[in-house]
Amino acid sequence: MKIVNVLTLTVFAIVLSFTGAQAQNYKTQFPIKLDSTGAIKDEVGTTFMTISKDSIIKNHKGEKIAFIDRNGNLVDKDGKILGKAAKNGDFHNSAGEVEFTVKPAKSGTDYDVYDKTGKHILTVPANYKAQAGSIAYMHKKMMPK
């Protein structure tokens, strides 16, 4: 009887741990959001990056990590050009390839950002459309590999 109880508990623990792991994976599938104040939030609502009206991107500690210059270039804190934002918000990496595409959201007031594979990455208000692809690129760059 003890063996049956131990096996039952073991199976229960395995199923429970698998369910918890699946819940975490499910959460991370949701795209990040940019609100009208420039706060960029993850799937649980934590602000991990901000963008100012003058296109300065800061991390959650308030440290400048990049900016978008007047020519649309995304420049990191060391002055290296990482890519370029098109006027429609699409982002071209340093090799000139389109890395992120911006399209009107179904809501009609916001814009959605998609990666090369078509995965929805980010939703932004209309006033941040031009910076949308650059924000998605910086998010990708900040993510652990």
Beta strands, then each sheet from edge to edge (+ up, - down):
strand 1: 32-34
strand 2: 39-41
strand 3: 47-51
strand 4: 56-59
strand 5: 64-68
strand 6: 73-76
strand 7: 81-85
strand 8: 91-93
strand 9: 98-104
strand 10: 110-115
strand 11: 120-125
sheet 1: 1+ 2- 3+ 4- 5+ 6- 7+ 8- 9+ 10- 11+ 1+
end
